Amino acid sequence: MKKYITSESVNCGHPDKTCDIIADSFLDEALKQDPQSQMAVECAIKNDKLFIYGEATTKAKIDYDKIAKKVLKDIGYDCDFTIVKELSLQSPDINKAVVKDKIMANDQGIVYGYATNENKYYMPYPIIIAHELMREYENFRKQDNRFKSDAKSQVTVEYDNNIPTKILCVLVSVSHTESLNHDEIYSIIKKEVVDKTLKKYNKLNQDDVEIIINPSGRFVVWGSFSDSGCVGRKIVVDTYGGVGRIGGGCFSSKNASKVDRSGAYYARYVAKNIVANKLADRCEVAVSYAIGLDKPLSVDIETFGTEKVSLETIYKLVNDNFNFSPQNMIDELGLLKPIYKDTACYGHFGNDKFSWEKIKKLKNF
């Protein structure tokens, strides 16, 4: 049976993603100075105004304005931003529940991790290709100032009996200066972005790929001047592109005591290791937490009928090799390090430089 899966990605100049990058830059600065920082400082952007708000309990001295303005400049804004801040300490009730002799869960919630063996990234093809299009575009637009940093991609892949077989459609929308007409944009982006990206995925049939570039015709007004943005509005882009389930919380701005983030990273770690160790072809791990508690309330493993050993064996191997407590997740994955700005764009999963992507040898297996 054939089915079609579509995923999207957005570049750093998309206002939602700009806010994610700024928020994770705040978090990194806090962790550089004070690894025990409890951070949830977010932001929202519209026109030339940036609103910074949230909670921070940290010994770090953070120059929020300086950090934000540097990110905005790197993204390509040439205007002066008015910055408004509304910051407070973390609630003492929450702090008391979380910071004990070891770190407890900072909130309740359900998190999910997913993995598939369809490529070396252990990720669904549509989201991986969509992210790669945006990476390729970002590299290109830095060499050609006629193109701006606000951009989107979308990719549709055909699956036959759950096996990816063909790229059906590639959609790219990019911001640009007045000097370019649509035909020029199409020709340049197809050559410099789409064609270069698709060459990397020639294991998939690419006969008659539909390529759509800037279907709106014009994309001159970009970023916060065309749309508002805030942290955490791209949680499907950040995860698995609509394949598998996702929890209710976003990642960016949150330090590792927030299980929305650390739990989702660890669930991906476990799911990837189940697939990489050939226990199943696909796997989804679901974990639930309660604020102030150490152990998860539940751990559920779904292998969609692709398991190579019994589910009982998989559960035992997970119990023998993984520990979902917040303190262990932080320690095992090194989540007190200032690593988060690099996660904010092009997805939190599928990049081997992140610790939750490592494959480990399982004991008792």
Backbone hydrogen bonds, N-H to C=O, Kabsch-Sander energy under -0.5 kcal/mol:
donor,donor_aa,acceptor,acceptor_aa,energy
3,K,159,Y,-2.4
5,I,157,V,-2.4
7,S,155,V,-2.1
9,S,153,S,-1.8
11,N,151,A,-2.7
13,G,149,S,-1.9
14,H,11,N,-1.8
18,T,14,H,-2.7
19,C,15,P,-1.7
20,D,16,D,-1.8
21,I,17,K,-2.3
22,I,18,T,-2.3
23,A,19,C,-2.6
24,D,20,D,-2.4
25,S,21,I,-1.6
26,F,22,I,-1.9
27,L,23,A,-2.0
28,D,24,D,-2.2
29,E,25,S,-2.0
30,A,26,F,-2.2
31,L,27,L,-2.5
32,K,28,D,-2.2
33,Q,29,E,-1.4
34,D,30,A,-3.0
37,S,34,D,-2.1
38,Q,57,T,-2.5
39,M,37,S,-0.7
40,A,55,E,-2.5
41,V,253,S,-0.7
42,E,40,A,-0.6
42,E,53,Y,-3.1
44,A,51,F,-2.2
45,I,229,G,-2.7
46,K,49,K,-2.2
47,N,224,S,-2.9
49,K,46,K,-2.1
50,L,82,T,-2.7
51,F,44,A,-3.2
52,I,50,L,-0.5
52,I,84,V,-3.3
53,Y,42,E,-2.0
54,G,86,E,-1.8
55,E,40,A,-1.4
56,A,88,S,-2.5
57,T,38,Q,-2.7
58,T,56,A,-0.6
62,I,60,A,-0.7
63,D,61,K,-0.5
64,Y,62,I,-1.3
67,I,63,D,-2.2
68,A,64,Y,-2.6
69,K,65,D,-2.6
70,K,66,K,-1.8
71,V,67,I,-2.1
72,L,68,A,-2.5
73,K,69,K,-2.2
74,D,70,K,-2.7
75,I,71,V,-2.1
76,G,72,L,-1.1
76,G,73,K,-0.5
77,Y,72,L,-2.3
82,T,48,D,-2.8
83,I,81,F,-0.5
84,V,50,L,-2.6
86,E,52,I,-2.6
88,S,54,G,-1.9
95,N,91,S,-2.8
96,K,92,P,-2.2
97,A,93,D,-1.5
98,V,94,I,-1.9
99,V,95,N,-2.7
100,K,98,V,-1.1
100,K,102,K,-1.0
104,M,98,V,-2.4
105,A,293,L,-2.2
106,N,257,S,-1.9
109,G,289,Y,-1.5
111,V,287,V,-2.9
113,G,285,V,-2.3
115,A,283,C,-2.0
116,T,122,Y,-0.8
117,N,281,D,-1.8
122,Y,119,N,-1.7
128,I,124,P,-1.6
129,I,125,Y,-2.7
130,A,126,P,-2.1
131,H,127,I,-2.4
132,E,128,I,-2.1
133,L,129,I,-2.3
134,M,130,A,-1.5
135,R,131,H,-2.4
136,E,132,E,-2.6
137,Y,133,L,-2.3
138,E,134,M,-2.7
139,N,135,R,-2.3
140,F,136,E,-2.1
141,R,137,Y,-3.3
142,K,138,E,-1.2
143,Q,140,F,-2.1
144,D,141,R,-0.7
147,F,144,D,-1.9
148,K,175,S,-2.0
151,A,149,S,-0.6
152,K,173,S,-2.5
153,S,9,S,-2.5
154,Q,171,L,-2.2
155,V,7,S,-2.7
156,T,169,C,-2.4
157,V,5,I,-2.6
158,E,166,K,-3.4
159,Y,3,K,-3.2
160,D,163,I,-2.9
161,N,1,M,-2.9
161,N,159,Y,-0.6
163,I,160,D,-1.1
165,T,158,E,-2.9
166,K,158,E,-1.3
167,I,205,N,-2.5
168,L,156,T,-2.4
168,L,166,K,-0.7
169,C,156,T,-1.3
170,V,210,E,-2.9
171,L,154,Q,-3.0
172,V,212,I,-2.5
173,S,152,K,-2.4
175,S,150,D,-2.0
176,H,219,F,-2.0
177,T,146,R,-2.2
180,L,177,T,-1.3
185,I,181,N,-2.3
186,Y,182,H,-2.8
187,S,183,D,-2.4
188,I,184,E,-2.6
189,I,185,I,-2.7
190,K,186,Y,-2.4
191,K,187,S,-1.8
192,E,188,I,-3.1
193,V,189,I,-2.0
194,V,189,I,-2.3
195,D,190,K,-3.3
197,T,193,V,-1.9
198,L,194,V,-2.8
199,K,195,D,-1.6
200,K,197,T,-1.5
201,Y,198,L,-1.6
202,N,199,K,-0.8
204,L,201,Y,-1.6
205,N,165,T,-2.5
209,V,206,Q,-1.2
210,E,168,L,-2.8
211,I,209,V,-0.6
212,I,170,V,-3.0
212,I,210,E,-0.6
214,N,172,V,-2.7
217,G,214,N,-1.8
222,W,220,V,-0.6
225,F,222,W,-1.5
226,S,223,G,-1.8
227,D,223,G,-1.4
229,G,45,I,-2.2
231,V,43,C,-1.5
233,R,230,C,-0.8
238,D,234,K,-2.2
239,T,235,I,-0.6
239,T,236,V,-0.6
241,G,236,V,-2.0
243,V,240,Y,-1.4
248,G,110,I,-0.6
254,K,251,F,-1.8
255,N,39,M,-1.4
258,K,255,N,-1.8
259,V,257,S,-0.9
261,R,258,K,-1.8
262,S,258,K,-1.8
263,G,259,V,-0.9
264,A,259,V,-0.8
265,Y,261,R,-2.4
266,Y,262,S,-2.5
267,A,263,G,-2.6
268,R,264,A,-1.9
269,Y,265,Y,-2.2
270,V,266,Y,-2.5
271,A,267,A,-2.6
272,K,268,R,-3.1
273,N,269,Y,-1.8
274,I,270,V,-2.1
275,V,271,A,-2.0
276,A,272,K,-3.4
277,N,273,N,-1.8
278,K,275,V,-1.9
279,L,274,I,-2.5
280,A,274,I,-0.7
281,D,306,T,-0.6
283,C,115,A,-2.4
284,E,302,E,-2.7
285,V,113,G,-2.8
286,A,300,D,-2.9
287,V,111,V,-2.5
288,S,298,S,-1.9
289,Y,109,G,-2.3
292,G,105,A,-3.0
293,L,290,A,-1.8
297,L,288,S,-2.3
298,S,288,S,-1.0
300,D,286,A,-2.9
302,E,284,E,-2.9
306,T,303,T,-2.5
308,K,279,L,-3.2
309,V,279,L,-0.9
314,I,310,S,-1.9
315,Y,311,L,-2.8
316,K,312,E,-2.0
317,L,313,T,-2.5
318,V,314,I,-2.5
319,N,315,Y,-2.6
320,D,316,K,-2.2
321,N,317,L,-1.3
322,F,318,V,-2.3
327,Q,103,I,-0.8
329,M,325,S,-2.6
330,I,326,P,-2.4
331,D,327,Q,-2.4
332,E,328,N,-3.6
333,L,329,M,-1.8
334,G,330,I,-0.8
335,L,330,I,-2.0
337,K,334,G,-1.1
339,I,337,K,-2.1
343,T,340,Y,-1.4
344,A,340,Y,-0.8
344,A,341,K,-1.0
348,H,238,D,-2.2
352,D,350,G,-0.6
354,F,351,N,-2.0
357,E,354,F,-1.9
358,K,355,S,-1.5
360,K,358,K,-0.5
365,F,362,L,-0.7
